[in-house]
Amino acid sequence: MSAEGRRVEASRPDEAVVTRVRSRDGTEIAYSTTGSGPPLVLVHGAGADRWSFRFVEPLLADRFTLC
């Protein structure tokens, strides 16, 4: 995976920071980071996206850095 990425900073502290990177084959991969504390990686299934976590993110972001 390329170490170079493009970050989109949040405009409010409670918003996620979205980072986009490219894999070696050129596929764009985006991930968001929000919250504070030990890291917790949330992984959605096929056919889903980060929107799947919209209800649990606010509950977990006070205790974890969500990736």
N, C-alpha and C positions, 0 to 999 in steps of 0.2 A: 504494500500500500504506500502511496506517496506520502511523504511527510509534510508536503505543502498542502495547506487547506485554506479555505476562505471562511472567515467567521462573520456572522451577522450579530452584532451586539444587541442586547435587549434594551428597550427604551425605559423599562421599569424593572425594579429589582426582582419582582415576582415572575417575570417573563423568562422563558428559556432562551439560551444562546444557541443558535443553530450554526453548526460547522459542516462544511462540505469538503470532501476529499475525493480523489480519483484513485481507483485501484489500478494495478499494473495493466489490466486490459482496457482501461479507459472508462469503466463503469463509475458513474458518480454515486457516492454514498454520503448521505446526510445523517447527522445525529444531533440531538439537542441535549443540553446540559442545564440543569436548574437545581436549586436547593443548596443545602449545606450539610456537611457531616460525612460519614463514610460513604464510598461510592456504592450505588445499587444500579445494576444494569437491567433495564426492562426490555424484553425481547418479544415482539409481536409475531404472530404466525403469518403464513402466506396469505396474501390478499388483504392484509390489514396495514395500518400505518400508525404513526405516533398518536393520532387522534383517539385510538383505542384506550389510551391511558388518561384521558382528560378528567375522569372522575377520581382516579386514585392519586394522580400527581400532586394535587394540593394537600392531600392527607399525608403523603410521604416526604414532601420537600422540606418540612421542618426538621426532619431527623436524618435525611440522607441527601447526598448529591446524586441526583438521578441522571443517568446517561442513556 
